[in-house]
Amino acid sequence: MVISINQSRTAVRNTAIEYTSQLIEMMNESIDSYITNMESIARVVAENSDVRSYLFSETENEGTREEHGRRAAELFQTLSDTGNDICNIGIISDSGRYLINDTSTLLNPYAGYEETEWYTRALLGEEVITSSHVQNIVNNEFPWVVTLSREIPGGGADVEAVLFVDLNFGSISRLCEKTNLGTKGYVFIMDEEGNLIYHPRQRLIYSGLWEEEFTADKENGGVVFSEDGQKLYTVSRSEVTGWTMVGVTYLDEMMSRTDRLRNLFYLMAIVLVGVALTLSIFLTDMITMPLRRLRGTMKVVENGNFDVEVEEPDTGDEISDLFRSFRNMILKIRELVEQNTAEQREKRKSELNALQAQINPHFLYNTLDSIIWMAEAGDRKNVVLMTSALAKLLRKSISNRNEMVTLEEEIEYTRSYLIIQKMRYVDKLEYEMDVESAILQMEVVKLIVQPLVENAIYHGIKYKEGKGLVRIEGGFWEDQVVLRIIDNGVGMTKTQLAHVFDERETDTRRNGVGVLNVHRRIRLHYGGEYGLSFESAEGEGTTVSIHLPLPDPYRERRSAEADAEGGFR
């Protein structure tokens, strides 16, 4: 069986390498076809008489030249309509005449195309294929493209002109993204100098968060293994563009089929053993009934009921020993479950204590700098106010280690934070608080308001022009207590709102307590029907609602006072 598995692994690996090589070659051919199509378009445009007359004729009147330009624009449109991949077709001369796409498209006066590689090299007589870049030659348009450019002959010594064709880079990126190299595999492209043209993790690479082991000078073709032996690089270099196409395949995925085969063999062995054991049980009448009873008890335990009582048969044989062992196992599991529950409870407390202690150094340093600045300015009153607010924040962070606090304490903690932020952003921030006094003494999970206020300041108010407002409201809503943090900041787009609970990296310049953290703690403590909800409109602001259950004493009081309409009261 081991020999069979090893042979299967070798066969699967060779097949995967061959498949990946063919796939990369096909992708390279597809990209070459894009470039070849661009070259054909460029050749047709460069040899067109209307194009040359529009650029170089000095003897024709303005009406005739405009007619040449109109026919050239029609040619551009016809060539663009042959596919959705062409972004721009344009001609431009050093005399100032140009035509891009159609007669109405305007040249960006700040484009600076005279300094670009595709323009300068084309004037030297080269046919240029650039790597991916942002094309800004059209006014108010900035597409991500690959540009093919060449000189247009026929202008004589005095006038020079360049033709350029922009390929929408989205066509290449979509082709790479659709290539299936497993769940973890991917494709990337480099130019002749080893610079990245496309990579699915391009932003991470440029930010230094990801490093690709493969470099352009490793191999001109074939396959290369990574240094750790976990990845296979399949390389194909284009003779048309000079680009290198690299497919990255993870060996663990390539070997997954053999792993399934191995598991199937193991499963078959287990099944055969199980059949043999079952036959033995049926052949032994003396042990059938006790084992069935034991199996029934095991079913109960399997469903999570560890309080079942196991009655040991009075046989004095191996079956009796089995019952005794099973009973001891249940007792041990019950003990471990209780121990794990207690440990999880303590862990949650520890996490909350750590969370409470997170007064970020950036926030502390900035606050102390503000105090020093006001002290030097002789603003004694505000020095005392900010120092007092900071002292309250620090006192709360090192004193009360309880998981629950009164809502009044939570609001006061948030007020101290807002006092500091308002004094730091004196021309940027205002705040209001309107929380019903009837709910101030109810206990809530600690640190659920301040993180959301901080989120409103840093993601809403900070980027708003003019002064922003953060308002905190609280009161009864039907059978819940609802707290609302309302800001008139920049708001969120529908896409941002849809992903507001997605996990993301913690911002080290803030206290590290995110929206998802608050939402999870509320749901963990109160249940899945409670937590956070968001309402936002881009450019208008955001409202975050904290939904909490109504405690029993408040519920009885509300039942006596309830009216038919509900709402904040």
C-alpha positions as CSV (number, residue, x, y, z in Angstrom):
1,M,0.0,0.0,0.0
2,V,2.9,2.4,0.8
3,I,4.5,1.7,-2.6
4,S,1.2,2.3,-4.3
5,I,0.7,5.6,-2.5
6,N,4.3,6.8,-3.4
7,Q,3.8,5.9,-7.1
8,S,0.5,7.8,-7.1
9,R,2.1,10.9,-5.5
10,T,4.8,10.9,-8.3
11,A,2.2,10.5,-11.1
12,V,0.0,13.2,-9.7
13,R,2.9,15.6,-9.3
14,N,4.1,15.0,-12.9
15,T,0.6,15.5,-14.2
16,A,0.1,18.7,-12.2
17,I,3.5,20.1,-13.5
18,E,2.5,19.3,-17.1
19,Y,-1.0,20.8,-16.6
20,T,0.4,24.0,-15.1
21,S,3.0,24.4,-17.8
22,Q,0.4,24.1,-20.5
23,L,-1.9,26.5,-18.7
24,I,0.9,29.1,-18.4
25,E,1.9,28.7,-22.0
26,M,-1.8,29.2,-23.1
27,M,-2.0,32.4,-20.9
28,N,1.2,33.7,-22.5
29,E,-0.2,33.0,-25.9
30,S,-3.4,34.9,-24.9
31,I,-1.4,37.9,-23.8
32,D,0.7,37.8,-26.9
33,S,-2.5,37.8,-29.0
34,Y,-3.5,41.0,-27.2
35,I,-0.2,42.6,-28.0
36,T,-0.3,41.3,-31.6
37,N,-3.7,42.8,-32.0
38,M,-2.4,46.1,-30.7
39,E,0.5,45.9,-33.2
40,S,-2.0,45.3,-36.1
41,I,-4.1,48.3,-35.0
42,A,-1.0,50.4,-34.8
43,R,0.2,49.4,-38.3
44,V,-3.2,50.1,-39.8
45,V,-3.4,53.5,-38.2
46,A,0.2,54.5,-39.0
47,E,-0.3,53.6,-42.7
48,N,-3.7,55.4,-43.0
49,S,-3.6,58.4,-45.4
50,D,-6.2,60.4,-43.4
51,V,-4.0,60.1,-40.3
52,R,-0.9,61.3,-42.1
53,S,-2.7,64.1,-43.9
54,Y,-4.2,65.3,-40.6
55,L,-0.8,65.3,-38.9
56,F,1.6,66.5,-41.6
57,S,-0.3,68.4,-44.3
58,E,0.5,72.1,-44.2
59,T,-1.1,73.0,-47.6
60,E,-4.7,72.0,-47.1
61,N,-7.3,74.3,-45.6
62,E,-8.8,73.9,-42.2
63,G,-12.0,72.3,-43.4
64,T,-10.1,69.6,-45.4
65,R,-7.9,68.8,-42.4
66,E,-10.9,68.5,-40.2
67,E,-12.4,66.1,-42.7
68,H,-9.2,64.0,-42.5
69,G,-9.5,64.1,-38.7
70,R,-13.1,63.0,-38.8
71,R,-12.3,60.0,-41.0
72,A,-9.3,59.1,-38.9
73,A,-11.6,59.2,-35.8
74,E,-14.0,56.9,-37.5
75,L,-11.1,54.5,-38.2
76,F,-10.2,54.6,-34.5
77,Q,-13.8,53.8,-33.5
78,T,-14.0,50.9,-35.9
79,L,-10.7,49.4,-34.5
80,S,-11.8,49.9,-30.9
81,D,-15.1,48.2,-31.6
82,T,-13.4,45.0,-32.6
83,G,-13.0,44.2,-28.9
84,N,-13.5,45.6,-25.4
85,D,-9.8,45.5,-24.6
86,I,-8.7,48.7,-26.3
87,C,-8.8,51.7,-24.0
88,N,-7.3,54.5,-26.1
89,I,-6.1,55.0,-29.7
90,G,-4.3,58.2,-30.3
91,I,-1.9,60.2,-32.5
92,I,0.1,63.2,-31.4
93,S,2.7,65.3,-33.1
94,D,5.3,67.7,-31.7
95,S,3.5,70.5,-33.7
96,G,0.6,70.3,-31.3
97,R,-1.9,68.4,-33.4
98,Y,-3.5,65.4,-31.8
99,L,-6.5,63.1,-32.1
100,I,-7.5,60.6,-29.3
101,N,-10.4,58.2,-29.8
102,D,-12.7,60.7,-31.4
103,T,-12.8,64.4,-32.3
104,S,-14.3,65.4,-29.0
105,T,-11.7,63.8,-26.6
106,L,-9.5,66.5,-25.0
107,L,-5.8,66.2,-24.2
108,N,-4.9,66.6,-20.6
109,P,-2.9,69.8,-20.5
110,Y,-0.9,68.6,-17.5
111,A,-0.2,65.1,-18.8
112,G,3.5,65.7,-19.5
113,Y,3.5,63.0,-22.1
114,E,6.7,64.4,-23.7
115,E,8.7,63.0,-20.8
116,T,7.1,59.5,-20.9
117,E,9.0,56.5,-22.0
118,W,6.5,55.4,-24.6
119,Y,6.7,58.9,-26.3
120,T,10.4,59.5,-26.2
121,R,11.5,56.0,-27.3
122,A,8.9,56.0,-30.1
123,L,10.4,59.2,-31.5
124,L,13.7,57.4,-31.6
125,G,12.2,54.9,-34.0
126,E,11.5,52.1,-31.5
127,E,8.3,50.1,-31.1
128,V,7.6,50.4,-27.4
129,I,5.5,48.0,-25.2
130,T,5.4,49.4,-21.7
131,S,4.7,47.7,-18.4
132,S,1.4,48.5,-16.6
133,H,1.0,52.2,-15.7
134,V,-1.6,54.9,-15.2
135,Q,-2.4,56.7,-18.5
136,N,-3.3,60.3,-17.9
137,I,-3.2,61.7,-21.4
138,V,-7.0,62.1,-21.7
139,N,-8.4,64.9,-19.6
140,N,-10.0,63.6,-16.3
141,E,-9.4,59.9,-17.1
142,F,-6.8,57.8,-15.4
143,P,-7.1,54.2,-16.6
144,W,-4.5,51.5,-15.7
145,V,-3.1,50.4,-19.1
146,V,-0.3,48.8,-21.1
147,T,0.8,51.1,-23.9
148,L,2.1,50.2,-27.4
149,S,3.6,53.2,-29.2
150,R,5.6,53.8,-32.4
151,E,6.6,56.6,-34.7
152,I,4.4,57.6,-37.6
153,P,6.7,58.2,-40.6
154,G,6.0,60.8,-43.2
155,G,6.4,64.0,-41.3
156,G,9.7,65.0,-42.8
157,A,12.5,66.6,-40.7
158,D,10.3,69.3,-39.2
159,V,7.4,67.4,-37.8
160,E,7.5,64.2,-35.8
161,A,4.5,62.2,-34.6
162,V,3.7,59.2,-32.3
163,L,0.9,56.7,-32.4
164,F,-0.1,55.0,-29.2
165,V,-2.6,52.2,-28.4
166,D,-3.6,51.6,-24.8
167,L,-4.7,48.1,-23.7
168,N,-7.0,48.0,-20.7
169,F,-4.9,46.3,-18.1
170,G,-8.0,44.9,-16.5
171,S,-8.1,42.4,-19.4
172,I,-4.7,41.0,-18.4
173,S,-5.5,41.0,-14.7
174,R,-8.9,39.2,-15.3
175,L,-7.1,36.6,-17.4
176,C,-4.6,36.0,-14.6
177,E,-7.3,35.9,-11.9
178,K,-9.4,33.4,-13.7
179,T,-6.5,31.0,-14.1
180,N,-7.2,28.0,-11.7
181,L,-4.0,26.9,-10.0
182,G,-5.8,25.5,-6.9
183,T,-7.2,27.4,-4.0
184,K,-3.8,29.0,-3.0
185,G,-2.0,29.1,-6.4
186,Y,-1.7,32.3,-8.5
187,V,-0.1,33.8,-11.5
188,F,2.1,36.9,-11.8
189,I,3.9,38.7,-14.6
190,M,7.3,40.5,-14.8
191,D,8.8,42.7,-17.5
192,E,12.3,42.2,-19.0
193,E,13.9,44.1,-16.1
194,G,12.3,42.0,-13.4
195,N,9.7,44.7,-12.4
196,L,6.2,43.4,-11.5
197,I,3.6,44.0,-14.1
198,Y,0.9,42.1,-12.4
199,H,0.7,40.3,-9.0
200,P,-2.4,39.4,-7.0
201,R,-0.5,40.6,-3.9
202,Q,1.1,43.6,-5.5
203,R,0.0,46.1,-2.8
204,L,1.4,43.9,-0.1
205,I,4.7,43.5,-2.0
206,Y,5.1,47.3,-2.5
207,S,4.3,47.9,1.2
208,G,6.9,45.3,2.3
209,L,4.3,42.9,3.8
210,W,4.9,40.1,1.3
211,E,8.1,38.9,-0.5
212,E,8.1,36.8,-3.6
213,E,11.1,34.4,-3.7
214,F,11.2,34.1,-7.5
215,T,13.2,36.7,-9.5
216,A,13.4,37.3,-13.2
217,D,17.0,36.1,-13.5
218,K,16.3,32.6,-12.0
219,E,15.0,30.9,-15.1
220,N,14.0,31.6,-18.7
221,G,11.6,28.8,-18.8
222,G,10.6,25.5,-17.2
223,V,9.9,24.8,-13.5
224,V,11.7,26.0,-10.4
225,F,11.1,25.0,-6.8
226,S,11.1,27.5,-3.9
227,E,13.9,27.3,-1.3
228,D,11.6,25.6,1.2
229,G,10.3,23.1,-1.4
230,Q,6.7,24.1,-0.8
231,K,6.0,26.0,-4.0
232,L,6.6,25.3,-7.7
233,Y,7.2,28.1,-10.1
234,T,6.3,27.4,-13.7
235,V,8.0,29.9,-16.0
236,S,7.2,31.0,-19.6
237,R,8.8,34.0,-21.3
238,S,7.1,35.7,-24.2
239,E,9.2,36.3,-27.4
240,V,6.7,39.1,-28.4
241,T,6.7,41.2,-25.2
242,G,9.7,39.9,-23.4
243,W,7.5,39.5,-20.3
244,T,7.9,36.5,-18.0
245,M,4.7,34.7,-16.9
246,V,5.1,32.7,-13.7
247,G,2.5,30.3,-12.3
248,V,2.8,29.5,-8.6
249,T,1.5,26.1,-7.4
250,Y,1.5,24.8,-3.8
251,L,2.8,21.3,-3.6
252,D,0.5,20.4,-0.7
253,E,-2.5,21.1,-3.0
254,M,-0.9,19.0,-5.8
255,M,-0.6,16.1,-3.4
256,S,-4.1,16.4,-2.0
257,R,-5.4,13.6,-4.3
258,T,-2.8,11.1,-3.0
259,D,-3.7,12.1,0.5
260,R,-7.3,11.3,-0.2
261,L,-6.3,8.0,-1.7
262,R,-4.2,7.2,1.4
263,N,-7.1,8.1,3.6
264,L,-9.4,5.9,1.6
265,F,-7.0,3.0,2.2
266,Y,-6.9,3.7,5.9
267,L,-10.7,4.0,5.9
268,M,-11.1,0.7,4.2
269,A,-8.8,-0.9,6.7
270,I,-10.9,0.6,9.6
271,V,-14.1,-0.5,8.0
272,L,-12.8,-4.1,7.6
273,V,-11.7,-4.1,11.3
274,G,-15.2,-2.7,12.3
275,V,-16.9,-5.5,10.3
276,A,-14.8,-8.1,12.0
277,L,-15.6,-6.6,15.4
278,T,-19.3,-6.5,14.7
279,L,-19.4,-10.1,13.7
280,S,-17.6,-11.0,16.9
281,I,-20.2,-9.1,18.9
282,F,-23.1,-10.9,17.2
283,L,-21.4,-14.3,17.8
284,T,-21.1,-13.6,21.5
285,D,-24.6,-13.7,22.9
286,M,-23.5,-13.3,26.5
287,I,-22.1,-9.8,25.8
288,T,-24.7,-8.5,23.3
289,M,-27.2,-7.0,25.7
290,P,-24.7,-5.2,28.0
291,L,-22.9,-3.7,25.0
292,R,-26.2,-2.5,23.4
293,R,-27.0,-0.8,26.7
294,L,-23.5,0.7,26.8
295,R,-24.0,1.9,23.2
296,G,-27.2,3.6,24.1
297,T,-25.5,5.4,27.0
298,M,-22.7,6.4,24.6
299,K,-25.3,8.0,22.3
300,V,-26.6,10.1,25.1
301,V,-23.1,11.2,25.9
302,E,-22.4,11.9,22.3
303,N,-25.3,14.4,22.3
304,G,-23.5,16.3,25.0
305,N,-25.3,14.9,28.1
306,F,-22.6,14.1,30.6
307,D,-25.0,13.8,33.5
308,V,-26.1,10.3,32.5
309,E,-25.7,7.5,35.1
310,V,-23.9,4.4,34.0
311,E,-25.1,1.2,35.7
312,E,-22.3,-1.3,35.9
313,P,-23.5,-4.9,35.2
314,D,-22.9,-7.4,38.0
315,T,-21.0,-9.9,35.8
316,G,-17.4,-9.4,37.1
317,D,-15.9,-9.9,33.7
318,E,-14.3,-7.7,31.0
319,I,-17.7,-6.2,30.2
320,S,-18.0,-5.0,33.7
321,D,-14.5,-3.5,33.5
322,L,-15.6,-1.7,30.3
323,F,-18.6,-0.2,31.9
324,R,-16.5,1.0,34.8
325,S,-13.9,2.5,32.5
326,F,-16.6,4.3,30.5
327,R,-18.2,5.7,33.7
328,N,-14.8,6.9,34.9
329,M,-14.3,8.5,31.5
330,I,-17.6,10.4,31.7
331,L,-16.8,11.6,35.1
332,K,-13.4,12.8,33.9
333,I,-14.9,14.5,30.8
334,R,-17.5,16.2,33.0
335,E,-14.7,17.5,35.2
336,L,-12.7,18.7,32.2
337,V,-15.8,20.5,30.7
338,E,-16.4,22.3,34.0
339,Q,-12.8,23.1,34.2
340,N,-12.7,24.4,30.6
341,T,-15.8,26.5,31.3
342,A,-14.2,28.1,34.3
343,E,-11.0,28.7,32.3
344,Q,-12.9,30.3,29.5
345,R,-14.6,32.6,31.9
346,E,-11.3,33.6,33.5
347,K,-9.8,34.0,30.0
348,R,-12.6,36.4,29.0
349,K,-12.0,38.4,32.2
350,S,-8.2,38.5,31.4
351,E,-8.9,39.7,27.9
352,L,-11.1,42.4,29.2
353,N,-8.5,43.4,31.7
354,A,-5.9,43.6,29.0
355,L,-8.3,45.5,26.8
356,Q,-9.0,48.0,29.6
357,A,-5.3,48.6,30.1
358,Q,-4.8,49.5,26.4
359,I,-4.1,53.2,26.7
360,N,-2.1,53.5,23.5
361,P,1.3,55.4,23.8
362,H,0.5,57.5,20.8
363,F,-2.7,58.8,22.4
364,L,-0.9,59.3,25.8
365,Y,2.0,61.1,24.2
366,N,-0.2,63.4,22.2
367,T,-2.3,64.2,25.3
368,L,0.8,65.0,27.3
369,D,2.2,67.2,24.5
370,S,-1.1,69.1,24.5
371,I,-0.9,69.6,28.3
372,I,2.7,70.9,27.9
373,W,1.7,73.2,25.1
374,M,-1.2,74.7,27.1
375,A,1.0,75.0,30.2
376,E,3.6,76.9,28.2
377,A,0.8,79.2,26.9
378,G,-0.4,79.9,30.4
379,D,-3.8,78.2,29.8
380,R,-4.0,77.0,33.4
381,K,-7.8,76.2,33.3
382,N,-7.5,73.9,30.3
383,V,-4.4,72.3,31.7
384,V,-6.3,71.3,34.8
385,L,-9.3,70.1,32.8
386,M,-7.3,67.9,30.4
387,T,-5.1,66.5,33.2
388,S,-8.2,65.7,35.2
389,A,-9.8,63.9,32.3
390,L,-6.6,61.9,31.6
391,A,-6.3,61.0,35.2
392,K,-9.8,59.6,35.1
393,L,-9.0,57.5,32.1
394,L,-5.9,56.1,33.6
395,R,-7.7,55.4,36.9
396,K,-10.4,53.4,35.2
397,S,-7.7,51.5,33.3
398,I,-5.9,50.3,36.4
399,S,-8.6,50.1,39.0
400,N,-11.9,48.4,38.2
401,R,-11.2,44.9,36.9
402,N,-14.9,43.8,36.8
403,E,-16.3,42.7,33.5
404,M,-19.5,44.7,34.1
405,V,-19.9,48.4,35.0
406,T,-22.9,50.7,35.4
407,L,-23.8,52.6,32.3
408,E,-23.1,55.8,34.2
409,E,-19.5,54.7,34.7
410,E,-19.2,53.8,31.0
411,I,-20.6,57.2,29.9
412,E,-18.3,59.1,32.3
413,Y,-15.3,57.2,31.0
414,T,-16.3,58.2,27.4
415,R,-16.9,61.8,28.6
416,S,-13.3,61.9,29.9
417,Y,-12.1,60.7,26.5
418,L,-14.2,63.2,24.6
419,I,-13.0,66.1,26.8
420,I,-9.4,65.3,25.8
421,Q,-10.2,64.9,22.1
422,K,-12.3,68.1,22.0
423,M,-9.4,70.0,23.5
424,R,-7.0,68.5,21.1
425,Y,-9.2,69.1,18.1
426,V,-10.7,72.4,19.3
427,D,-11.7,73.6,15.9
428,K,-12.7,70.2,14.7
429,L,-14.9,68.5,17.3
430,E,-18.1,69.1,19.4
431,Y,-20.0,66.5,21.4
432,E,-23.4,66.1,23.0
433,M,-24.7,63.5,25.5
434,D,-28.4,62.8,26.1
435,V,-28.8,59.5,28.0
436,E,-31.9,58.9,30.1
437,S,-31.2,58.9,33.8
438,A,-33.5,55.9,34.3
439,I,-30.9,53.6,32.7
440,L,-27.7,55.0,34.1
441,Q,-27.6,52.4,37.0
442,M,-28.1,49.3,34.8
443,E,-25.0,47.2,34.4
444,V,-23.5,46.8,30.9
445,V,-20.4,45.1,29.4
446,K,-17.4,47.4,29.9
447,L,-15.9,49.4,27.1
448,I,-18.7,49.3,24.5
449,V,-19.2,53.1,24.0
450,Q,-15.8,54.7,24.0
451,P,-14.3,52.5,21.2
452,L,-17.3,53.5,18.9
453,V,-16.8,57.2,19.7
454,E,-13.2,56.8,18.9
455,N,-14.1,55.1,15.6
456,A,-16.5,58.0,14.8
457,I,-13.7,60.6,15.4
458,Y,-11.0,58.9,13.4
459,H,-13.0,57.6,10.5
460,G,-15.8,60.2,10.3
461,I,-15.0,63.5,11.9
462,K,-11.3,63.6,11.1
463,Y,-11.8,63.7,7.4
464,K,-14.8,66.1,7.4
465,E,-14.3,69.7,6.3
466,G,-15.2,72.0,9.2
467,K,-16.3,71.2,12.7
468,G,-17.9,67.8,13.4
469,L,-20.4,66.7,16.0
470,V,-20.5,63.4,18.0
471,R,-23.8,62.8,19.8
472,I,-24.5,60.0,22.3
473,E,-28.1,59.1,23.0
474,G,-29.5,56.4,25.2
475,G,-32.9,55.2,26.2
476,F,-35.6,52.5,26.0
477,W,-36.7,51.1,22.7
478,E,-39.6,48.6,23.0
479,D,-38.1,45.7,25.0
480,Q,-34.4,46.8,24.6
481,V,-32.1,49.5,25.8
482,V,-30.5,51.2,22.8
483,L,-27.4,53.5,22.9
484,R,-26.7,55.5,19.7
485,I,-23.4,57.1,18.7
486,I,-24.2,59.6,15.9
487,D,-21.7,61.6,13.9
488,N,-22.0,64.0,11.0
489,G,-18.7,62.9,9.5
490,V,-17.9,61.7,6.0
491,G,-20.1,58.6,6.3
492,M,-19.6,55.3,4.5
493,T,-20.2,54.0,1.0
494,K,-22.6,51.0,0.6
495,T,-19.6,48.7,0.1
496,Q,-17.9,49.9,3.3
497,L,-21.2,49.5,5.2
498,A,-21.6,46.0,3.9
499,H,-18.1,45.0,5.2
500,V,-18.2,47.0,8.5
501,F,-17.9,43.7,10.5
502,D,-15.1,42.2,8.4
503,E,-11.9,41.4,10.3
504,R,-9.0,43.8,9.5
505,E,-5.7,44.7,10.9
506,T,-5.6,46.7,14.1
507,D,-4.4,50.3,13.9
508,T,-1.4,50.7,16.2
509,R,-2.0,54.4,16.5
510,R,-5.3,53.8,18.2
511,N,-6.3,51.7,21.3
512,G,-6.8,48.5,19.2
513,V,-10.5,48.1,20.2
514,G,-12.4,47.7,16.9
515,V,-16.1,47.5,16.0
516,L,-16.0,43.7,15.6
517,N,-14.5,43.4,19.1
518,V,-17.3,45.3,20.7
519,H,-20.0,43.5,18.6
520,R,-18.5,40.1,19.6
521,R,-18.3,40.9,23.3
522,I,-21.9,42.0,23.4
523,R,-23.2,39.0,21.5
524,L,-21.1,36.7,23.7
525,H,-22.5,38.1,26.9
526,Y,-26.1,38.8,26.0
527,G,-26.8,36.5,23.0
528,G,-27.0,36.6,19.2
529,E,-30.0,39.0,19.0
530,Y,-28.0,41.8,20.5
531,G,-25.0,43.8,19.4
532,L,-24.3,46.6,16.9
533,S,-26.2,47.9,13.9
534,F,-25.1,50.6,11.5
535,E,-26.8,53.3,9.4
536,S,-24.7,55.5,7.2
537,A,-24.9,57.8,4.2
538,E,-21.8,58.9,2.3
539,G,-21.1,62.6,3.0
540,E,-23.8,62.8,5.7
541,G,-22.6,60.8,8.7
542,T,-23.0,57.5,10.5
543,T,-25.2,56.2,13.3
544,V,-24.1,53.2,15.4
545,S,-26.8,51.6,17.6
546,I,-25.9,49.4,20.6
547,H,-28.7,47.0,21.3
548,L,-28.8,45.6,24.9
549,P,-31.4,43.5,26.7
550,L,-33.7,45.2,29.2
551,P,-32.9,43.9,32.7
552,D,-35.8,42.3,34.6
553,P,-36.4,45.2,37.1
554,Y,-36.6,47.7,34.2
555,R,-38.8,45.3,32.2
556,E,-41.4,45.2,35.0
557,R,-41.3,48.9,35.3
558,R,-41.6,49.4,31.6
559,S,-44.5,47.0,31.3
560,A,-46.5,49.2,33.7
561,E,-45.6,52.4,31.8
562,A,-45.5,51.1,28.2
563,D,-47.5,52.9,25.5
564,A,-48.5,51.6,22.1
565,E,-46.0,53.6,20.1
566,G,-42.6,52.8,21.7
567,G,-39.5,54.7,20.9
568,F,-37.0,56.7,23.0
569,R,-38.7,58.3,26.0
